[in-house]
Amino acid sequence: MARVVVLGGGVAGHTAATFAADWLGKEHEVVVVTPNSKWNWIPSNIWVGVGQMSKEEVTFELAPVYQKAGITYKQAKAVSLNPEGNASSDKPFVTIEYTGQGKAGQSEDVTYDYLINATGPKLNFAATPGLGDANGLGEFTVSVCTADHADHAAHEFTKCIEKMKKGERQKFLIGTGHGMCTCQGAAFEYIFNIEHELRKAGVREMADLQWISNESFLGDFGIGGLHMKRGGYTASSRLFAESLYSERGVKWLIGAHVNKVEKGKVHYELLDGSMGEQEFDFAMLIPPFAGVGLKAYNKAGEDITATVFAPNGFMKVDANYNAGAYENWKASDWPRTYQNPTYKNLFAAGIAFAPPHPISKPMTTPNGTQIFPTPPRTGMPSGIIGKAVAHSVCDLIKKGPDAHLHEASMAEMGAACVASAGKGLFDGTAAALTVYPVVPDFEKYPGLGRDLDYTFGEIGLAGHWIKHILHHMFIYKAKLNPGWTMIPE
């Protein structure tokens, strides 16, 4: 019997674990280690954050789902890896520390034959002084990164509406809280849902909405922007975004690194090196991501963390980490199998893998501060990669060490994104986009880097309906309800 250990129960980890259990059957064991007791459909947190959904609608308990699937579930966080075993045994293991199941604080060494690291990110609020504590519940700002964060944000947002109804003008600041943030998309959705709810509440004229982000232009989204077919013509995401912000009366400040947050005020540096301040009454700023801080040790107990993980804490995989300057970057630098180059029974999926370099062009201020988006690996790419990695591990177990590894390069992968711009059955809107490939390939598609036959977008009510359907469809799939394997990632 082989044991597959999956670290993390998010989109990538849950996908990898459930497919592995389905394909391997009872002859082998699948273990999921995650500190959370609940699964969260994160794309809908933005609706929780404006009070249009409850946190119960975007989460469910993991234990009964894993019991149904025959998966061993450990509510714990991974602390360290010993991919060579130790002085007592050659069997590799991961050290975990329980966070629940009546064992909080207890440690355990869990051996494995194959390990899939899908831990996702550490929400690095501490990178910006004043942005938030370790739990993300900042004294001065709110967050929508988790269901609990979003629930807290909704309560604070309601207070603002009450103040506006009493005649008190409010300033809303939404965007990224650091110069090296990912997930501009979540903040993009949130500011337009805020704007939509203010209009519904009849207080839009009492609100000032300000966008702040580390993008060098609106519509970068961490993928270097894109051109897409829309209404029979080709438009840039920059034009698309600027038009939407202008139509909704949202001001924007871009190329900004938030370096400090105080009560009612952020301090920032711009790409030209200048410094500024922005006041607010309500702020939601996405924190930067980092690896969760796993350590790695060899058989002698020596620290080999730098061998297994990149400096940012994400796991090294089959990527080209020596591409050098921006001018040398190629689509082929990106990983295909997500297998660790040193330990062949280690894989990473979703946000947990270390990208070879950003997708957006790197920018540095005259003061030496880096300000540009780091590459997104969330949503559809996470699910696709998780499934591919699970397929590889299952084949290695069933067919032996020479089995073909399945590939899911983001440079050869298309992705669909539905970004809400306001929730409502008849007045909701969302931007529905498809991008192919996610990582632009300028050798294959000179000029724009993407295939315009498969890169297109529209915004409207139909997009909102699609996002709402996807909410229910993916929760249905994640609960392993009948036919779940037929629903695509």
C-alpha positions in Angstrom: 0.0 0.0 0.0 1.3 3.5 -0.9 0.5 6.6 1.1 -0.1 9.9 -0.6 0.0 12.9 1.7 -1.6 16.2 0.5 -0.7 19.3 2.3 -3.6 21.8 2.0 -7.3 21.5 1.5 -7.9 24.5 -0.9 -8.8 24.3 -4.6 -5.5 22.6 -5.6 -5.2 20.3 -2.6 -8.8 19.3 -2.4 -8.8 18.6 -6.2 -5.6 16.5 -6.0 -6.7 14.5 -2.9 -10.2 13.7 -4.1 -9.1 12.6 -7.6 -6.2 10.6 -6.1 -8.6 8.8 -3.7 -11.0 8.1 -6.6 -8.3 6.8 -8.9 -6.4 4.8 -6.3 -9.3 3.2 -4.5 -9.0 1.4 -1.2 -5.7 -0.3 -2.1 -3.8 2.9 -1.2 -4.1 5.6 1.3 -4.7 9.4 0.7 -4.1 11.7 3.7 -5.0 15.4 3.7 -3.3 17.7 6.2 -4.9 21.1 6.5 -5.3 23.5 9.4 -8.9 24.3 8.4 -12.0 22.4 9.4 -13.9 24.0 6.5 -13.5 24.3 2.7 -14.0 27.8 1.4 -15.1 28.7 -2.2 -12.9 31.8 -2.1 -14.2 33.5 -5.3 -17.5 34.2 -3.5 -15.9 35.8 -0.5 -16.3 39.2 -2.2 -20.1 38.7 -2.0 -19.8 37.9 1.7 -17.7 41.1 2.1 -20.6 43.3 1.0 -23.3 41.3 2.9 -24.8 39.6 -0.1 -23.9 36.1 1.1 -23.2 34.6 4.5 -20.0 32.9 5.3 -22.0 29.6 5.7 -23.0 29.8 2.0 -19.3 29.8 0.9 -18.0 27.1 3.3 -18.7 23.5 4.3 -17.2 21.0 6.8 -14.4 18.9 5.4 -14.6 15.9 7.7 -17.8 14.3 6.3 -16.6 14.8 2.8 -13.3 13.1 3.4 -14.9 10.3 5.3 -17.2 9.7 2.3 -14.2 9.6 0.0 -12.1 7.3 2.2 -9.5 10.0 2.8 -7.7 10.3 6.1 -8.2 13.8 7.4 -5.8 15.5 9.8 -6.7 19.0 10.9 -3.2 20.2 11.3 -0.6 22.4 9.8 2.6 21.1 8.2 5.8 22.3 10.0 8.7 20.6 8.3 9.7 18.0 5.7 12.3 15.2 6.0 12.4 13.9 2.4 15.2 11.5 3.2 13.9 10.3 6.5 16.1 10.5 9.5 18.8 8.6 11.5 16.1 6.1 12.6 14.5 5.3 9.2 14.9 6.0 5.5 11.1 6.6 5.2 10.4 10.3 4.3 8.0 12.1 6.6 6.3 15.4 7.3 6.0 16.8 10.8 2.6 18.3 11.5 1.1 20.2 14.4 -2.7 19.7 15.0 -5.0 22.7 15.1 -8.2 20.8 15.8 -9.8 17.3 16.2 -9.2 17.6 20.0 -5.4 17.4 19.5 -4.6 21.1 19.1 -0.8 21.7 19.8 0.1 18.0 19.5 2.8 17.0 16.9 3.0 14.0 14.7 5.4 12.6 12.0 3.4 11.4 9.0 5.3 9.1 6.6 4.6 9.2 2.9 5.5 7.6 -0.4 4.4 10.7 -2.3 3.7 14.2 -1.1 1.8 17.0 -2.8 2.4 20.4 -1.4 -0.8 22.5 -1.9 -0.5 24.6 1.2 -1.4 27.8 -0.7 0.0 31.1 0.6 0.8 32.7 3.9 -1.2 35.9 3.9 1.8 38.1 4.7 0.0 41.0 6.4 3.1 41.7 8.4 5.0 42.8 5.3 3.2 46.2 5.5 3.2 47.7 9.0 -0.3 48.3 10.2 -2.0 46.2 7.5 -3.1 43.5 9.9 -2.2 40.9 12.4 -1.4 37.2 11.8 -5.1 36.5 11.6 -5.7 39.3 9.0 -8.1 41.2 11.2 -6.3 44.5 11.0 -7.0 47.4 13.4 -7.3 49.8 10.5 -8.3 47.8 7.4 -10.4 44.8 6.5 -9.8 41.8 4.2 -11.8 39.4 2.0 -9.1 36.7 1.9 -11.0 34.2 4.1 -14.7 33.8 4.8 -14.2 35.1 8.4 -12.3 38.1 7.0 -15.1 38.8 4.6 -17.8 38.5 7.2 -15.9 41.1 9.4 -15.6 43.4 6.3 -19.4 43.2 5.7 -20.1 44.4 9.2 -17.7 47.3 8.8 -19.2 48.2 5.4 -22.7 48.2 7.0 -21.5 50.8 9.5 -20.3 53.0 6.7 -23.6 52.9 5.0 -25.4 53.8 8.2 -23.1 56.8 8.5 -23.8 57.9 5.0 -27.5 57.7 5.5 -27.0 60.1 8.4 -25.2 62.5 6.1 -21.6 61.6 6.8 -19.4 61.3 3.7 -17.2 58.2 3.5 -13.9 57.5 1.7 -13.4 54.0 0.5 -9.9 52.7 -0.4 -9.6 49.3 -2.1 -6.7 47.6 -3.7 -3.3 46.1 -2.8 -1.5 46.6 0.4 2.1 46.1 -0.8 4.2 46.6 -3.9 4.6 42.9 -4.5 1.0 41.7 -4.2 -0.9 39.1 -6.2 -4.7 38.9 -6.6 -5.6 42.3 -8.0 -8.6 40.6 -9.4 -10.2 40.0 -5.9 -9.8 43.7 -5.1 -11.1 44.7 -8.5 -14.3 42.6 -7.8 -14.6 44.0 -4.4 -14.4 47.7 -5.2 -17.1 47.3 -7.9 -19.4 45.3 -5.6 -18.9 48.1 -3.0 -19.9 50.6 -5.6 -22.9 48.5 -6.6 -24.2 48.2 -3.1 -23.8 51.9 -2.4 -26.0 52.6 -5.4 -28.6 50.1 -4.2 -28.5 51.7 -0.7 -29.1 55.1 -2.2 -25.9 56.6 -0.8 -23.5 56.5 -3.8 -23.3 60.3 -3.9 -22.0 60.3 -0.3 -19.0 58.1 -1.2 -15.6 58.6 -2.7 -14.1 55.4 -4.1 -10.4 55.2 -4.6 -8.5 52.3 -6.2 -4.8 51.8 -5.3 -2.6 49.0 -6.7 0.9 48.0 -7.6 0.0 47.6 -11.3 1.9 49.8 -13.7 -1.4 50.2 -15.7 -5.0 49.4 -15.0 -5.9 45.9 -16.2 -2.5 44.3 -15.7 -4.0 41.8 -13.2 -0.6 40.2 -12.7 -0.6 38.7 -16.2 0.9 41.6 -18.0 -2.5 42.7 -19.2 -4.0 41.2 -22.3 -5.7 42.0 -25.6 -9.0 40.4 -26.3 -11.8 40.1 -28.8 -14.8 42.0 -27.7 -17.8 42.9 -29.8 -16.0 42.2 -33.0 -12.9 44.2 -32.4 -9.7 43.9 -30.4 -9.4 45.8 -27.1 -6.8 46.0 -24.5 -7.5 45.2 -20.9 -6.2 48.7 -20.1 -8.9 50.3 -22.2 -11.5 47.9 -20.8 -10.5 48.7 -17.1 -10.2 52.4 -17.5 -13.6 52.6 -19.2 -15.2 50.7 -16.3 -13.5 52.7 -13.6 -14.6 56.0 -15.4 -18.2 54.8 -15.9 -18.5 53.9 -12.2 -16.8 57.0 -10.9 -13.9 55.2 -9.3 -10.6 57.1 -9.1 -7.3 55.1 -9.5 -3.8 55.3 -8.2 -1.5 52.8 -9.8 2.2 51.8 -9.5 1.9 52.2 -5.8 3.6 50.4 -2.9 1.7 50.8 0.4 4.5 50.9 3.0 2.6 51.8 6.1 -1.0 51.9 7.3 -2.3 54.1 10.1 -5.8 54.9 11.4 -7.5 56.5 8.4 -4.4 56.8 6.3 -2.0 54.9 4.1 1.5 56.0 3.2 2.8 54.9 -0.3 5.6 55.2 -2.8 5.1 55.5 -6.5 7.1 54.1 -9.4 8.7 57.6 -9.9 10.0 57.4 -6.4 7.7 60.0 -4.9 5.9 59.5 -1.6 2.3 60.2 -0.8 -0.6 59.7 1.6 -4.2 58.7 1.1 -6.9 59.1 3.7 -9.8 56.6 4.1 -12.8 55.7 6.3 -12.9 52.1 5.0 -10.0 50.2 3.4 -9.7 46.7 2.1 -6.1 46.1 0.9 -5.0 42.6 -0.3 -1.8 41.5 1.5 1.2 40.0 -0.3 1.6 36.2 -0.5 4.5 34.2 0.8 5.2 30.5 1.4 3.8 29.1 4.6 7.3 28.7 6.1 7.9 24.9 5.8 11.4 23.8 6.7 13.2 20.9 5.2 15.9 18.6 6.7 18.1 15.9 5.3 18.8 12.5 6.9 21.5 14.0 9.1 19.1 16.6 10.4 20.8 19.4 8.5 18.7 22.3 7.2 18.1 21.9 3.4 15.2 24.4 3.1 17.0 26.3 0.4 17.3 23.1 -1.6 13.6 22.4 -1.6 12.1 25.9 -1.4 12.7 29.2 -3.1 13.6 32.2 -1.0 9.9 33.3 -1.0 9.0 30.0 0.7 7.3 28.3 -2.3 8.4 24.9 -3.4 10.9 24.5 -6.3 9.6 22.5 -9.2 10.6 21.8 -12.8 10.9 25.4 -13.8 13.8 27.4 -15.1 14.9 29.6 -12.2 17.9 30.9 -14.0 16.2 32.8 -16.8 17.8 36.1 -15.6 16.7 39.5 -16.9 13.2 40.2 -18.2 14.5 40.2 -21.8 15.4 36.5 -21.4 12.1 35.3 -20.1 10.3 32.7 -22.1 7.1 30.7 -21.8 9.2 27.5 -21.7 10.6 28.7 -18.3 7.4 27.7 -16.6 6.9 24.3 -15.0 5.1 21.4 -16.7 5.0 18.6 -14.2 5.4 20.4 -10.9 7.8 17.7 -9.7 10.6 18.8 -7.3 14.0 18.4 -9.1 15.8 17.0 -6.1 13.2 14.7 -4.6 11.1 13.0 -7.2 8.3 12.0 -4.8 7.6 15.7 -4.0 5.2 17.7 -6.1 3.6 21.2 -5.6 0.3 22.5 -6.9 -1.5 25.8 -7.0 0.0 28.7 -5.2 2.5 26.5 -3.4 4.8 26.1 -6.4 7.5 28.7 -6.9 7.1 30.4 -10.3 10.3 31.1 -12.3 9.6 34.8 -12.5 6.6 37.2 -12.7 4.4 37.5 -15.8 4.1 41.3 -15.5 7.2 43.4 -16.4 9.3 44.1 -13.2 9.5 47.7 -12.1 11.8 49.3 -9.6 11.6 52.9 -8.2 14.7 55.2 -8.1 14.8 54.3 -4.4 15.2 50.6 -5.2 11.7 49.5 -4.2 10.1 46.8 -6.4 6.5 47.6 -7.5 4.9 45.1 -9.8 2.3 42.2 -9.4 3.5 38.7 -8.7 2.0 36.0 -10.8 -1.4 34.6 -9.9 -1.8 30.8 -9.7 -5.4 30.7 -8.2 -8.7 29.5 -9.4 -8.9 27.5 -12.6 -5.1 27.0 -13.0 -4.9 25.7 -9.4 -7.6 23.1 -10.1 -6.0 22.0 -13.4 -2.6 21.7 -11.8 -3.9 19.8 -8.8 -5.6 17.2 -11.0 -2.6 16.8 -13.3 -0.3 16.3 -10.3 -2.7 13.7 -8.8 -2.7 11.9 -12.1 1.1 11.8 -12.2 1.3 10.4 -8.6 -1.3 7.8 -9.3 0.5 6.6 -12.4 3.8 6.5 -10.5 2.1 4.3 -7.9 0.3 2.0 -10.3 2.8 1.9 -13.2 6.2 2.4 -11.5 8.8 5.1 -11.4 9.1 5.3 -15.2 5.5 6.3 -15.6 4.8 9.3 -17.8 4.2 12.5 -15.8 1.1 14.5 -16.8 1.7 18.1 -17.8 -0.2 21.4 -17.1 2.0 24.3 -18.1 0.4 27.7 -17.5 2.2 28.7 -20.7 0.0 26.1 -22.6 -3.1 26.5 -20.5 -6.2 28.6 -21.1 -8.2 30.0 -18.2 -11.6 31.5 -17.7 -12.3 34.2 -15.2 -15.6 35.7 -14.2 -15.1 38.9 -12.2 -18.1 40.2 -10.5 -18.9 44.0 -10.7 -22.1 43.8 -8.6 -24.5 41.1 -7.4 -28.1 41.1 -8.4 -30.5 38.8 -10.3 -31.6 41.5 -12.7 -29.0 44.3 -12.1 -25.8 42.4 -11.5 -22.8 42.5 -13.8 -19.7 40.6 -14.3 -16.8 40.5 -16.7 -16.4 37.1 -18.3 -12.9 36.6 -19.7 -11.0 33.8 -21.3 -7.2 33.9 -21.7 -5.0 31.6 -23.7 -2.4 31.0 -22.7 -2.2 32.4 -19.1 1.5 33.0 -19.5 2.1 34.8 -22.7 4.2 33.0 -25.4 5.7 35.7 -27.6 7.6 33.2 -29.7 4.4 31.3 -30.7 2.2 34.4 -30.7 4.4 37.4 -31.7 3.4 40.8 -30.6 0.6 40.1 -28.1 1.8 36.7 -26.7 -1.7 35.2 -26.8 -4.1 33.6 -29.3 -6.9 36.1 -29.9 -9.2 33.3 -31.2 -9.3 32.1 -27.6 -8.8 35.3 -25.6 -12.0 37.4 -25.4 -14.3 39.1 -22.9 -17.7 40.7 -22.3 -19.3 42.4 -19.3 -22.9 42.3 -18.5 -25.8 40.6 -16.6 -25.1 37.2 -18.3 -21.6 37.2 -16.7 -23.2 37.6 -13.3 -25.4 34.7 -13.8 -22.4 32.6 -14.9 -20.5 33.5 -11.7 -23.5 32.6 -9.6 -24.0 29.3 -11.4 -20.2 28.5 -10.9 -20.6 29.3 -7.2 -23.1 26.5 -6.8 -21.5 24.1 -9.3 -18.1 24.1 -7.7 -19.4 23.7 -4.2 -21.5 20.8 -5.5 -18.3 19.4 -7.0 -16.2 19.9 -3.9 -18.7 18.1 -1.8 -18.2 15.1 -4.1 -21.9 14.9 -5.0 -23.0 12.5 -7.8 -21.3 13.3 -11.1 -18.6 15.5 -9.5 -15.8 14.0 -11.6 -17.6 15.2 -14.7 -17.5 18.9 -13.7 -14.3 20.5 -15.2 -11.8 22.4 -13.2 
